[in-house]
Amino acid sequence: MRSDIFKNPNPLSFKLILPSKNDLTMQQTVPPGIHCPRTFLEVGKELHRLLVIDIEHGFNPYLAQFKNKPATFNKAY
């Protein structure tokens, strides 16, 4: 705690804020056997975002079926 890095932190550095380990939402949405639930959820959110972009602007015929059906896509995802 007496290190210089704690006395004068770099104001330009980024900070990571992680949710609590006891987050009930996380426990309900992560399948059993997942060793890193926070990583699992973050990757899932990013993949969902990329898929939505591909549905709106891409040419994948499988994803095109969800173009005007966001609820159907969310259920399938």
Contacts in CASP RR format, 6 or more apart in sequence:
PFRMAT RR
TARGET T0000
AUTHOR 0000-0000-0000
METHOD contacts of the structure
MODEL  1
MRSDIFKNPNPLSFKLILPSKNDLTMQQTVPPGIHCPRTFLEVGKELHRL
LVIDIEHGFNPYLAQFKNKPATFNKAY
18 38 0 8 1.000
19 26 0 8 1.000
19 38 0 8 1.000
26 37 0 8 1.000
26 38 0 8 1.000
26 41 0 8 1.000
27 37 0 8 1.000
29 41 0 8 1.000
30 37 0 8 1.000
30 40 0 8 1.000
30 41 0 8 1.000
34 40 0 8 1.000
48 77 0 8 1.000
51 63 0 8 1.000
51 73 0 8 1.000
51 77 0 8 1.000
52 70 0 8 1.000
52 73 0 8 1.000
54 60 0 8 1.000
54 63 0 8 1.000
55 63 0 8 1.000
55 64 0 8 1.000
55 66 0 8 1.000
55 67 0 8 1.000
55 73 0 8 1.000
56 67 0 8 1.000
58 64 0 8 1.000
66 72 0 8 1.000
66 73 0 8 1.000
66 76 0 8 1.000
END
